Amino acid sequence: MRTFVAIEVSNHEAVQNMLGFQKAFLETGISAKPVEANHLHFTLMFLGEINNAMLESIKSKLSDIKFEPIYVTYMGVGVFPNPKSVRVIWIGVDNDSASKLINLVKEVESRLNILGFKNDKPFKPHLTLFRIKYKIRNFDAIMNFKDKKFGTDTLSTIKIKKSELTPSGPIYRDLFSVGSK
């Protein structure tokens, strides 16, 4: 099963603000696939294909993780890999919560390293808002939204999620969760 470790967006008002931005953005005529509201999350670590025995080992390693709830302000819009060649449009967070999320990722990674897992690139706290099928060239206009605020939230639950890829988009299912202490 294809899996990842995540923290989901839970604040309804923030989600509605993000959906409003998606709608307005799509009205500009740019071809982009919006991420569904119930799929908005921070991927702390992508685990890839694992079996049930490995899932149990991962659960064991994460079951006693201790972290404080993280208060975030969702703000700023950015792109991957860069404004000259856009594949993903995302929403970021304020600097303080970004630092706390980065530290949480380090803790998750340190617990799962012994099982052979590690992030393949440095973690950049972001929520994917759109996936771009056909590259958008020279999209400097996105920088007009680098300070846009979408709301606040309190992140308090880490989840292991299963991701089933389908032609109409991914289907996510929770396999395990652990709350903040």
C-alpha positions as CSV (number, residue, x, y, z in Angstrom):
1,M,0.0,0.0,0.0
2,R,1.2,3.5,-0.9
3,T,1.5,5.6,2.3
4,F,2.6,8.9,3.8
5,V,2.7,10.7,7.2
6,A,0.6,13.9,7.3
7,I,-1.1,16.6,9.3
8,E,-4.5,17.7,7.9
9,V,-6.0,21.2,7.7
10,S,-8.9,21.3,10.1
11,N,-10.2,24.9,10.4
12,H,-13.3,25.2,8.3
13,E,-13.0,29.0,7.7
14,A,-9.4,28.6,6.5
15,V,-10.5,25.8,4.1
16,Q,-13.3,28.0,2.8
17,N,-10.8,30.8,2.1
18,M,-8.6,28.4,0.3
19,L,-11.5,27.1,-1.8
20,G,-12.5,30.7,-2.6
21,F,-9.0,31.4,-3.9
22,Q,-9.1,28.2,-6.0
23,K,-12.4,29.3,-7.5
24,A,-11.1,32.8,-8.3
25,F,-7.9,31.4,-9.7
26,L,-9.7,29.0,-12.0
27,E,-11.8,31.8,-13.3
28,T,-8.6,33.4,-14.8
29,G,-8.7,30.5,-17.3
30,I,-5.5,28.8,-16.3
31,S,-5.7,25.1,-16.6
32,A,-5.0,23.6,-13.1
33,K,-6.4,20.7,-11.1
34,P,-7.5,21.9,-7.6
35,V,-6.9,19.8,-4.6
36,E,-10.1,18.8,-2.9
37,A,-10.9,20.4,0.5
38,N,-10.7,17.1,2.3
39,H,-7.2,16.4,0.8
40,L,-5.5,19.6,2.1
41,H,-2.6,18.4,4.3
42,F,1.1,18.8,5.1
43,T,3.0,15.7,3.9
44,L,5.6,15.2,6.7
45,M,7.1,12.2,5.1
46,F,6.3,10.1,2.1
47,L,6.7,6.4,2.9
48,G,5.9,4.9,-0.4
49,E,4.8,1.2,-0.8
50,I,4.8,-0.7,2.5
51,N,3.2,-3.9,3.7
52,N,1.1,-4.6,6.8
53,A,4.1,-5.7,8.9
54,M,6.0,-2.4,8.1
55,L,2.8,-0.4,8.9
56,E,2.8,-2.0,12.3
57,S,6.5,-1.1,12.8
58,I,5.8,2.5,11.8
59,K,2.8,2.8,14.1
60,S,5.0,1.5,16.9
61,K,7.7,4.1,16.2
62,L,5.2,7.0,16.1
63,S,2.7,6.0,18.8
64,D,4.5,7.8,21.6
65,I,5.7,10.8,19.7
66,K,5.4,13.9,21.8
67,F,4.7,17.3,20.3
68,E,2.8,20.4,21.2
69,P,-0.1,21.5,19.1
70,I,1.1,23.9,16.4
71,Y,-0.8,27.1,15.9
72,V,-0.4,28.2,12.2
73,T,-1.4,31.1,10.1
74,Y,-1.9,30.0,6.5
75,M,-0.3,32.6,4.3
76,G,1.4,33.2,1.1
77,V,1.1,31.5,-2.2
78,G,4.1,29.9,-4.0
79,V,4.9,27.5,-6.7
80,F,7.1,24.5,-7.4
81,P,9.6,24.2,-8.9
82,N,9.7,28.0,-9.8
83,P,7.6,30.8,-11.3
84,K,9.2,30.2,-14.8
85,S,7.9,26.6,-14.9
86,V,5.0,25.9,-12.6
87,R,3.9,22.4,-11.7
88,V,2.4,23.0,-8.2
89,I,0.7,26.0,-6.6
90,W,0.8,25.9,-2.8
91,I,-0.1,27.9,0.3
92,G,2.5,28.4,3.0
93,V,2.5,29.2,6.7
94,D,4.0,31.9,8.9
95,N,7.7,31.6,9.9
96,D,7.1,30.5,13.5
97,S,4.9,27.6,12.6
98,A,7.1,26.7,9.6
99,S,10.0,26.2,12.1
100,K,7.8,24.1,14.4
101,L,6.6,21.9,11.5
102,I,10.2,21.5,10.3
103,N,11.2,20.3,13.8
104,L,8.3,17.9,13.9
105,V,9.4,16.5,10.5
106,K,12.9,16.0,11.9
107,E,11.4,14.1,14.9
108,V,9.3,11.9,12.6
109,E,12.3,11.2,10.4
110,S,14.5,10.4,13.3
111,R,12.0,7.8,14.6
112,L,11.5,6.2,11.1
113,N,15.2,6.3,10.0
114,I,15.8,3.0,11.8
115,L,13.2,1.5,9.6
116,G,14.9,2.8,6.5
117,F,12.8,5.9,5.8
118,K,14.2,9.4,5.1
119,N,12.9,12.4,3.2
120,D,14.4,12.7,-0.2
121,K,14.5,16.5,0.0
122,P,14.4,19.2,2.7
123,F,10.8,19.7,4.0
124,K,9.2,23.0,3.0
125,P,5.9,23.5,4.9
126,H,3.2,23.9,2.3
127,L,-0.3,22.8,1.3
128,T,-0.7,21.8,-2.3
129,L,-3.6,23.8,-3.7
130,F,-3.3,23.0,-7.4
131,R,-1.4,20.5,-9.6
132,I,-0.6,21.8,-13.1
133,K,-0.8,19.2,-15.8
134,Y,0.7,21.3,-18.5
135,K,3.5,23.6,-17.4
136,I,2.6,27.2,-17.0
137,R,5.5,29.3,-18.2
138,N,6.5,32.6,-16.7
139,F,4.0,32.8,-13.9
140,D,5.5,35.8,-12.0
141,A,2.0,37.0,-11.2
142,I,1.7,34.5,-8.4
143,M,4.1,36.7,-6.4
144,N,1.2,39.1,-6.0
145,F,-0.2,36.7,-3.4
146,K,3.0,36.1,-1.4
147,D,1.5,37.8,1.6
148,K,-2.2,36.7,1.3
149,K,-3.6,35.3,4.5
150,F,-6.1,32.4,4.5
151,G,-6.8,32.0,8.2
152,T,-5.4,30.1,11.2
153,D,-5.5,26.6,12.5
154,T,-4.2,24.4,15.3
155,L,-2.5,21.3,14.1
156,S,-2.6,18.5,16.7
157,T,-2.9,15.1,15.0
158,I,-0.3,13.2,12.9
159,K,-1.8,10.6,10.6
160,I,-0.5,7.7,8.6
161,K,-2.5,7.8,5.4
162,K,-3.0,5.4,2.6
163,S,-3.1,6.9,-0.9
164,E,-4.8,5.0,-3.7
165,L,-4.1,6.6,-7.1
166,T,-7.1,6.6,-9.5
167,P,-7.8,8.3,-12.8
168,S,-10.1,10.8,-11.1
169,G,-7.6,11.6,-8.4
170,P,-6.2,10.1,-5.2
171,I,-8.3,8.4,-2.6
172,Y,-6.9,8.8,1.0
173,R,-7.7,6.7,3.9
174,D,-6.5,7.1,7.5
175,L,-4.6,4.1,8.8
176,F,-3.3,5.5,12.2
177,S,-3.3,8.7,14.1
178,V,-1.6,10.1,17.2
179,G,-2.5,13.4,18.9
180,S,-0.3,16.0,20.4
181,K,0.5,15.8,24.1
